[in-house]
Amino acid sequence: MTDETGDATKTRGRPRPEATIERDEKVLAHLAAAGPKTRKQLVEETGFAGNEIYLSLYRLSRANKIARTGSTWAVSPAPATE
């Protein structure tokens, strides 16, 4: 797949809706501010539906922005730079 300039694009499929991107950012910000949380706690504290939280956690973990420890999710530590 290539873009208008002929360069290969890195993503597949259609772009994510703005609401999805905003929800992922809010979940990440909540975890950063409140510390490790379970999925159930995130549902209760953010007001998002359980399936929305599940999908946000999945996308954020695939992007290495959060990590799961047992049943809790937390922001991943920043990689060390030299």
N, C-alpha and C positions, 0 to 999 in steps of 0.2 A: 504494500500500500504506500502511495506517495502523496505528498501534498502539492500545492500549486508550483512550488519551486523545483519539484522533482526529488526532494529529499524524502527518505523513508520516514514514516511516522512511527512513534513508539507505542501508540495505543491502538486498541482494537475496538470495533463496534462504535456505537453512537456515544456522544459525550454525555456525562451525567447531568441530570437536571440541577439547576441552581439550588433548589430546596434540599437535595441530597447532599450537595457539597457543604451547604450551610449547616445541616444537621451533623455531619461528620465533624466539622470544625467546633460546633458547640459541645459535642460529646468529648472531644479531645481537650477543649478548654476546661470543661467541668472536671475531668480526671486530673488535669494539671493543678487546678485550684483546690480540689477536695481530697486528692490522694486516691489510693486504691479503692475500688468499688466492685461489688458483684453486679451482674447484669440486672438483677432484680432491683438493687439499690438505684442503679442508673435510670431504670424505668420510673421508679417512684420520684426521684429527685429532678429529673429533666422533663417529665410529662410526655415523653415520646412513647409510642407503642412498643411492645416487646419485640416484634419482628423488625422494627426500624432500628432499635438498639442493637439487635443481633447483627444486622447487616452493616451498621456503622462500625461495630467492633471488628467484624471480619475485614472490612476494607482498611481500617486503620492498622490492624495487625499485619496485613499483607504489605502495607507500606512501611512497616517497621517503626511506626510511631508509638505503638503501645505493645505491651506484652502481658501474657496471662501467667499468673502464678496461682496454682490451685484453682479456686473459683473466683478470684479477683483479677481485675484488669487495672493496669497502671501505665503511666507514660514511660516509654522506654528511655533509658539513660542516653544522653547524647554520646556519639562516638568520640573517642579520645583523639585529639589532634596533636601533632608534634610540632 
